[in-house]
Amino acid sequence: MKFIAARELRIRPGRVWKQLAQDDVVVTSKGRPIALITKITAETLERDLAQIRKARALGALEENQREAVRSGRDRLSDKDARAR
């Protein structure tokens, strides 16, 4: 995976497209990742978007589970959980 500064993307977009032919590109701003550019086609667009959304949803669920463990909510009874 390649990393490129947002400024570089703005100044030399052709360079990003060349890198994209080989690998995904992570766009950074002030050294922090802000976007992922990945190669897709018209045929795979809907499938790729669905997979990204699914991965984000699973990540959010995992974070909620971790937070429940940290806060002790994972040990609540069903009755107590419904009361909240």
trRosetta pair geometry for C-beta under 8 A, 3 or more apart (Angstrom, degrees):
i j d omega theta_ij theta_ji phi_ij phi_ji
1 23 5.7 -160 -103 159 34 121
1 24 5.1 -21 -124 71 90 95
1 25 7.5 166 -170 -96 73 22
1 26 6.0 50 159 -17 114 108
2 19 4.8 -79 53 178 167 132
2 22 7.7 73 -27 81 128 106
2 23 5.4 123 -11 85 95 119
2 24 7.3 -175 31 93 75 46
2 25 5.0 -26 75 -111 100 71
2 26 7.0 -174 92 23 46 73
3 25 7.5 142 -102 -165 18 63
3 26 4.8 -27 -106 69 70 102
3 28 5.7 26 -174 -20 103 123
3 33 7.7 -92 -127 -91 105 91
4 8 4.9 -116 -179 81 95 130
4 9 5.8 110 123 -56 120 89
4 15 7.7 160 -129 109 144 108
4 16 5.9 -152 73 -99 171 96
4 19 7.1 155 -45 51 134 163
4 25 5.7 -10 12 -172 117 112
4 26 7.3 151 23 77 65 51
4 27 6.0 -33 75 -108 83 59
4 28 7.0 171 83 19 30 86
5 8 4.5 98 60 1 83 102
5 9 7.2 -146 98 -5 47 83
5 27 7.6 53 178 -163 13 65
5 28 5.5 -51 -104 71 52 90
5 29 7.3 103 -158 -93 71 40
6 9 5.4 -51 -152 33 37 116
6 10 6.4 38 150 -20 66 104
6 27 5.4 71 -82 175 73 106
6 28 6.7 -125 -23 82 78 39
6 29 4.7 10 -5 -83 131 88
6 34 6.8 -5 -61 49 122 136
7 10 5.7 -55 -152 35 32 112
7 11 6.2 19 155 -11 67 111
8 11 5.9 -61 -139 44 30 103
8 12 5.8 -36 -178 43 70 100
8 15 7.1 -71 164 75 102 135
8 16 7.6 133 121 -58 93 101
9 12 7.5 -78 -117 65 14 59
9 13 6.1 46 -177 -98 58 70
9 16 5.4 41 -120 -54 79 147
9 27 5.8 -6 -37 -124 149 116
10 13 7.4 3 -131 -57 10 90
12 15 4.2 26 136 6 114 120
12 16 7.3 139 109 -16 74 82
13 16 5.5 -51 -159 31 48 114
13 17 6.6 45 148 -19 74 101
14 17 5.7 -53 -150 35 37 111
14 18 6.5 39 151 -20 67 102
15 18 5.8 -53 -153 34 33 112
15 19 6.5 30 150 -16 65 105
16 19 5.7 -57 -150 39 34 109
16 20 6.1 40 151 -28 67 106
16 25 5.7 92 -157 -167 91 175
16 37 6.8 32 174 75 118 162
17 20 5.4 -48 -145 30 33 119
17 21 7.2 45 152 -29 59 93
18 21 6.0 -45 -164 16 35 114
18 22 7.8 15 147 -3 60 103
19 22 6.0 -68 -165 41 43 103
19 23 6.6 -49 167 54 78 84
19 25 5.5 89 107 -82 120 118
20 23 7.4 -103 -130 69 26 41
20 24 7.5 24 -130 -125 68 27
20 25 5.6 -61 -81 -15 80 119
20 37 6.1 -67 -101 125 119 113
20 38 7.7 161 -148 -145 99 18
20 39 5.5 139 166 -67 95 94
21 39 7.3 93 -103 -85 31 140
24 36 6.2 -4 176 -172 121 97
24 37 6.7 162 -166 82 69 54
24 38 4.7 -18 -117 -100 102 82
24 39 7.5 -122 -88 0 63 78
25 36 7.4 149 81 -161 49 50
25 37 4.4 -10 63 59 100 106
25 38 7.8 -167 29 -70 65 44
26 33 5.1 -46 179 -125 117 110
26 35 7.4 156 -160 85 50 49
26 36 5.7 -24 -105 -104 66 70
26 37 7.8 -162 -76 22 20 74
27 33 7.3 101 74 -153 46 62
27 34 5.6 -60 100 64 91 87
27 35 4.1 2 47 60 117 98
27 36 7.4 -146 14 -71 81 22
27 37 6.4 72 -31 -17 105 104
28 31 5.9 -5 168 -145 130 13
28 32 6.0 148 -156 68 87 26
28 33 5.5 -52 -97 -89 78 43
28 34 6.4 124 -132 6 27 88
29 32 6.2 -33 67 61 65 81
29 34 4.8 24 8 -21 108 141
33 36 7.6 22 -178 -62 117 79
38 48 7.4 -165 99 -171 125 134
40 44 5.4 -140 -160 85 82 102
40 45 5.4 93 154 -90 132 64
40 48 5.0 -113 -116 25 123 167
41 44 4.9 72 50 20 84 97
41 45 7.0 -114 89 -39 40 78
42 45 5.9 -24 -147 -15 30 119
44 47 5.2 -68 -161 53 63 112
44 48 5.1 64 142 -29 91 109
45 48 5.9 -63 -144 38 22 108
45 49 6.3 19 161 -16 63 108
46 49 5.9 -55 -146 38 29 110
46 50 6.3 30 155 -20 64 107
47 50 5.7 -57 -149 36 30 112
47 51 6.4 29 154 -19 65 106
48 51 5.7 -55 -149 35 31 111
48 52 6.5 32 154 -18 65 104
49 52 5.7 -54 -148 36 33 111
49 53 6.3 30 155 -16 66 107
50 53 5.8 -56 -147 40 30 110
50 54 6.2 33 154 -21 65 107
51 54 5.6 -52 -145 36 31 113
51 55 6.4 32 155 -20 64 105
52 55 5.8 -54 -149 35 30 111
52 56 6.5 30 153 -18 64 106
53 56 5.7 -54 -148 37 33 111
53 57 6.3 33 154 -19 66 106
54 57 5.7 -54 -147 36 31 111
54 58 6.3 30 155 -17 65 106
55 58 5.8 -54 -146 38 30 110
55 59 6.3 35 153 -21 63 107
56 59 5.6 -54 -149 36 31 115
56 60 6.4 32 153 -19 65 104
57 60 5.7 -52 -149 35 32 110
57 61 6.4 33 152 -19 64 105
58 61 5.6 -52 -148 36 34 113
58 62 6.3 35 154 -19 66 104
59 62 5.7 -53 -147 36 30 111
59 63 6.4 31 153 -19 64 105
60 63 5.7 -54 -149 36 32 112
60 64 6.4 35 152 -20 65 104
61 64 5.6 -53 -150 35 32 112
61 65 6.5 32 152 -19 65 104
62 65 5.6 -53 -149 36 33 112
62 66 6.4 35 152 -19 66 103
63 66 5.6 -51 -147 36 33 112
63 67 6.3 34 153 -18 65 106
64 67 5.7 -55 -147 38 31 112
64 68 6.4 36 152 -23 64 104
65 68 5.6 -51 -149 32 33 114
65 69 6.6 32 152 -17 64 102
65 74 7.5 61 -163 -90 67 120
66 69 5.8 -55 -153 36 33 110
66 70 6.3 33 150 -19 66 106
67 70 5.5 -51 -144 37 34 113
67 71 6.1 15 162 -5 67 112
67 73 7.8 8 120 34 74 124
68 71 6.3 -65 -140 47 25 98
68 73 4.3 -90 -148 74 77 103
68 74 4.4 104 135 -57 102 84
69 72 7.8 38 -176 -69 25 26
69 74 4.9 11 -85 -11 57 143
72 75 5.6 -45 -176 30 72 112
72 76 7.8 98 133 -42 72 82
73 76 5.4 -19 -164 -12 56 119
73 81 7.4 99 -177 -108 91 93
76 80 4.3 -129 -170 92 99 116
76 81 4.5 128 112 -62 126 85
76 84 7.6 -30 -163 -12 165 131
77 80 4.7 91 52 11 80 102
77 81 6.8 -145 90 -7 40 88
78 81 5.7 -57 -145 38 29 113
78 82 6.3 29 157 -19 65 107
79 82 6.0 -57 -150 35 27 109
79 83 6.6 29 152 -22 62 108
80 83 5.6 -54 -148 32 34 115
80 84 7.0 36 154 -25 63 99
81 84 6.1 -52 -160 23 34 110
